[in-house]
Amino acid sequence: MKDVCILIPTLNEEGNIGYVIEGFLRQGFTNVFVIDGRSTDRTREIAERMGAKVVIQTGKGKGQAIREAFEMIDSDVVVIVDGDGSYMPEEVNRLLEPIRRGIADHVVGNRFANFEKGAFTRLNLFGNKVLNFFFRLVYGVELHDILSGYRALTKEVYKNVELRKPGFEVETELTVETIAKGFRILEVPITYRKRGGKTKLHPLKDGFKIGATIYGMLKRYSPGRYFYFIGLALVLSGILIGSYVVYDWFKNVTHYLLAILTALLIISGLQVIVFGMISDFLFRSNVELRKEIREIREEIERWKKTERGHREK
């Protein structure tokens, strides 16, 4: 329990932060770290009174808060949870168990396994489903709730992920960075309750940002796939324009410029696809090399512990 830090990013959560902190304290987790986005209510006062370490973030946004907190925390495992009371502290061990068993480095709580009526608005539920489907389609990884705010990460993961987005895209970044760097990620079912208070997420604006982040980060996970989509779009555009040129050619109408454009689009598209294949090969080789280095490092650490144990005996 001492090696686990409970990280809670907050902004005006005075009605729920007490319940969240108390729930983790009852489970035996005393290392509670609250990073606050300059709340104008009693959030910080309540958190401090309950024994949590409270830090005011220097910037704005959930992503910036978590990135800043990762730099200050040094625990073996970090559990990230929202301070709005929508997640149950009593279920924290569901996230920690796969890490304790050594079968995962990053565990995500799947809200869709059990959510209360009213926990999602219809728009939010539809948007979440679309974004998760888009993620699975683009990345080919079977995860069903990449936007969950309840997750546990080992020190090796949270000290190595590169978070650049300041806002609600942070969950997407954490997920993609984990799989891009060869860490093991796993989902476990959790309960998702109706939040206490108004959501700070704007479904359309933030949903668009998250969708753009999912595709934009494809470069970090699989450069090949990123270029495949671009190359395929160019080739298909060339084929469509070419079909029109050929159709009119049979009617004795010639489009010289469109014919040149058709050739350029198809040739460019094929070149982009080939470039993607080369990039993907190099990237995959790099990921495998990182995995092997990490396994060798872990094996050396185990050997050192064994040797220390023998010397102590």
N, C-alpha and C positions, 0 to 999 in steps of 0.2 A: 504493500500500500504506500510506503514511503517513497517508492520509486516512481509513483504516478502523480502527475500534475493535472489538475482539472482546470482547463483554460476556458474562461467565459468572456467573450466579447460583449459589451453592453452599451446601450444608449437609451436612457430613460426607461428603465425596467424596475422602478421601485415597487411595483405591485407584485412582481414575480421573483426577483433576485433572491429574496430571503428564502422562499420555498426551495429554489434550486440549490443554493449553498447548503441549507439545512439537510436536504436529501442526501448530498454527498458526504456530509459530516457524519450522518447516521450510518453510512456504509463503511466508515472508517477512513475516509480520504480527507486528510487534514491539509494537504498542499493544494489550496485553491487560489488561482491567479485570475483576477478580474482586470481586464484592460478596457477602460471606459472611454467612449468617444465624446467626452465633455457633456455628460448628462446635466440637464437643468433641473432635475428632480432630486430625490434623496437616494438614488441608486448607490453612489459611492459610500455615503454615510452608513447605509444598511449593511453593505458588503464588509466594510471595515469593522463594524460593530460585531459581526458574526465571525471575525477572525480571518477573513480573506486578505491576501495581499492585493492592493489596488494600485494600478498605474494608469495615469491619463495618457492616452495615445497622443503622439505628436502631430499626426496628420488626420485625415478623414477617411471613413469607409471601413467596412468589415475586413476587406483584404489587407489593407494597410495595417490594421490593428493586429491581425494574426501574424503577419510578417514581422512586425515589431516585437510581438510577444515571443516568437520563436527564437529571436536573438537573445532574449533575457532568460529563457527557461533552459535548464540543464538536466531535467529528469530523464529517466530511462524511457518513459512512455508519457505521452501527452494525450489527454482526452479533451476534445473540443466539443462544447455544447452551448447552444444558444441560451440566453438568460430570460427568455420569454415564458418559460414554464411549459413549452409544448413537448419537451422530451422528459422522460422519467429517469431521475437519478438512480432509481432502484434497478434499472436495466443495464447499468454501466458494465457489470461483469460479463454480460453477453458480448460486449465489444472487446473486453480484455482477454477473454478465455482463448480465442484463437492465437493471440500473441503469446500468452503464457505457454500454450502447447507448441509454439514454434512453427505454426503452419501459415502465419500471415505477418506482414510488417505494417499493414494499414488495414483497418477494419471500418467498414461503413455501415451505419444503421439504416436498414431499408424501411422507410416509413410506409410504403404501400402494403406491407405485410399485415398491418393492423392500424388503421387510422379512424379516429372518432368522426362522427357526423359533424360537419362544420369545420373540421380541421383544414380542409381545402375548400376554396371557392371553386365553382365550376370552371372558371377561367384558369385559375392556378393549377387545378388538376389536369385540365386539358394541356396546358402549356408544359407542365412537368412530363407528361406522357410523350408529347411530341419531342421535347429536347432529349429525353432519355432514348427514344427510338432513334433519333438522329445520331446520337453518340454511338449506339450499338452498330448502326449502319456504317458510319464513317470509320470507326476504330476496330470493329469486329470483336469487341470485348463484351462479354455477357454481364453487364452491370445494369441494374434497373432503377437506381436512385442516386445518381451522381451528384445531386444537389442537396443531399441530406446534410444537416448541420450538426449531426451527432456522429463523431468518429474518433477512433483511437489510432495513434501513430507512434512507432518506435522512434528513438532518438536519431537513429541513422537516417530515417526517412525525413523527419521534420528539419533536420540540420542540413539536408542536401537538396530539398526542393527549392526551386526558384520561383518565387511569387512576385508577379509584376503588376497585376491588376489591383486597383484599390478597393473595388466594390464587391458586389455579391457574386462575381465570377470566381471568387476564391475557392469554392468547393470544386468547381470544374478544374481549376489549376492544380489543386491538390491531387485530384484523381488522375489527371493526365500525367503530371510530373512523376507520380508513383509508378505508373506502368511504363512510362518512357525510360525511366532509369533502372528498370528491371526488378523493382521490388514487388513483393507478393501482396495483392489486394483481395479482400474478401468481404462479402456482404452478409449481415446477420439480420434477422427480423426484429423490429422494435415496435413499440407503440408510439403513435403520434397523436397528440391531443390538440384540441382547439386552443389556440394561443390566447394568453391573457393580454389583451390590448390590441391596438391597431398595428398591422404589419407595416414594416418600413420598405418593403419591396414593391416596386412598381411593375406589375405583371408584363405590360407591353414593352416599356423601355428597357427594363432589366432583362426580360426574356430575350429581346433582340441582342443585347450585349453578350448574354450567355451563349446564344447560338453562334454569334460571330467568334467568340472565344473557343468554342468547341472545334470549329473548323480551323481557325487561325493557329491553334496549338497543335494541329495535326503535324506541322513541321517538326515539332519536338519529339513526337511519338513515332511517326512514320512519314518521312519526307517523300517517299515514293507515292504513297496514297494522296498526299497533298498535290503533287504534280500530276498524278494520274487523272484527277478530277478536272484540272485545268486543261491538260492535253486532250482528254476525251471531249470536253466542251468545244475546243478548237476544231477537232476532227469532225464532230457532229455538225458544227456550224458550216464547215466546208462542204460536207456532204449535202446539207440542205440547199445551200446556194448552188452547188454543182448540179443538183437535181433540177433546179429551176433553169439553169443554163442549158442542160441537155434537153429538157422538155421544149424550150423555145428553139433550140437548134434544129429539132425535127420539124419545126414550123418555119424553117428558113430564116430565123431571127438569131443573129449572133451577138453575144455580150462578151467582148474581149476583156474588158476590165474585170467583170465578175468572174470570168474564167481564170484570170490571173489571181484574183483574190481567193478563189476556191483552192487553187494549188498552194498558195502561201499558207492558208489556214490548215490544210491537211498536213503539209510538210512540217509546219511549226508544231502542230499538235503531236505528231509522231516523234519529233525531236524532244519535246517536253516529256513525253512518256518514257523515252529511252533515258533521258537525264534522271527522271524519277527512279527508274530501275537501278541505276548506278548509285544514286543517293541512298536508296533503301538498303542496298547491299552493304555499303560502307557503314550506315547507321546501325544495322543489325549486328554487324561484326563488332562494333564499338560496345553495344549493349551486352553482348555475350562476353566480351573481354571484361567488362565491369563486373558481371556476375561471377566470373571465375576468380577475379581478384578478391571480391568480397568473400567468396567461399574459402579461399586460401587464408585470408585474414582471420576468419572465424575459426578455421582449423588450428591456426597458430595460437589463437587466444585459448582455445580448449586445451591445447597441448601445454601451454604455460600454466594454466590452472591445475592440470594434472600433476605437473612437475612440482608446483608449490605444495600441493597436497602430500606428495610423496616425501618431500623434504621435511614438512612439519611432522610427519609420522616418525 
